[in-house]
Amino acid sequence: MTTTIALAGKGGTGKTTTAVLLIRYLVERDDGSILAIDADPSSNLNLALGMELYKTVGSIREEMAQLVQSSGALAGAMPGGMSKQDYLDYQIQMALVEGDRVDLLAMGRPEGPGCYCAANQMLRVIVDRLAGNYDYVVIDNEAGMEHLSRRTTRDVDVLLLVSDPTQRGLIAAQHMAAMVPELDIAVGRTYLVINRLRGGEIPLPLAETVERTGLTLLGTTPDDPALAEFEFTGRPLMELPAESAVYQAVRELGRKILAEL
């Protein structure tokens, strides 16, 4: 059975950092296969994982649309006589970046001005089937929430709403939590995570806002100089020292998540 963990939050809150270090914790546990899905159009999860990205799901969709337009394939035939479904399935397999312990699939940019309804539905089916082959799926989302149900029909077991230690970040997380019932997918548990906290204690004004949001605070991560050094140099966050404060904090978040599943 696949456990799906999704992360969301306003831009710049550290979603990708949290996702990568959570993936690292799952690798450390060594109790199952892991698929990382980069659902942010900026597609930089691969850099933090230290993996080379060649193609995205979005580019596959665009390529298929161009093939259909240029060939006038009215019956849905693609190169080699493949059906559109088989063509997309093959291309997704080619886009999958296989690592030693983690595989990666990047969704890429959203649809262009044309009609992609049929292609999107086929892609959802293919991505969901692929994800079902893994024990864990970790989805690093863009800032919004509404795209989740457009990208997948897969239910989310745990949704982490990531905020920086600001009022705006917390309010954004609250608004995203309010959108969950409107999604076409089921979400199990929803938690708040506050990143880059200085001093260890949440300032009283922020603590009061957290309480007003009604969100369950899973934990916090510190503003770690070791992390800043990796971000400056561009080194993959998977190489962050195990004793670093930020990794130890995310490790504890992961332990809590799995203990409650």
C-alpha positions, 0 to 999 in steps of 0.5 A: 500500500502506498503512503502519499505525503504532499507539501504545500505553502506559499512561495519561499517557505521551504517546502522543497527543503522539507520535502527533500529532508523528509525523503532523506529520512525515508531513505534512512529508514530503508523500509520501502521504495520512494517516488518524489514528484515535483509538482512545482512548475519551477522544477528544482526538486531535482537539484536539491535531490542531486538528480539530473532532470531531462523531461517533464510531464508538461513537456510530454503533453506539449510534444504530443499536442504538436505531433497531433497538430502536425500529423493531423492524427484524427484516429489518435495514432502516434509515431510507430502506430502507438495509441495516444495512451501507449505513447504517453505511457512510454514517454512517462517511463522515459521521463522517470529519473531513476536513482539509487534509492529515490525515483523522480518525476517532474510535472513541469509547467501547466497547460498552454492555451490549447485544450488538453482535457483528454491528455491530462486525464490520460496522464493522471491515470498513468502517473497514478498507476506509476505511483502505485508501484512505490511504498512512499510518494512525496509530492512537492507542490506549487503554492496553491492547492487547487492543482492537486486534484488536477494532477492526480486522483490519488488520495493524500494520506498526509498534507503538510502545510509549510509556513515561514515564521511570519503572519502572512505564511500562517494565514496562507496555510490557513487559507490552504487548509480551508480549500481541502474540502473542495478538492476532488481527492481525499486528504487524511491528516493535515499538519502545519510545519513552521520553518526557519524558526530562530531561537527555538521558541515560537514568538507569542504573536505567532503562537496566538495566530497558530492557535487561531488557524485551528491547524495542528502544529506538527513541529518546527525546523530551525534556521540552520547555518549549515542549510544556508551554506548548501543553498549558497553553493548549490550542493544537493540537500541530500548531502546535508550532514546527518547531525545538522539541526535542520535535518534532525528536526525534519527527521523528528517530523517524519517519525511523528508522521509515520507513527500516526499512520 
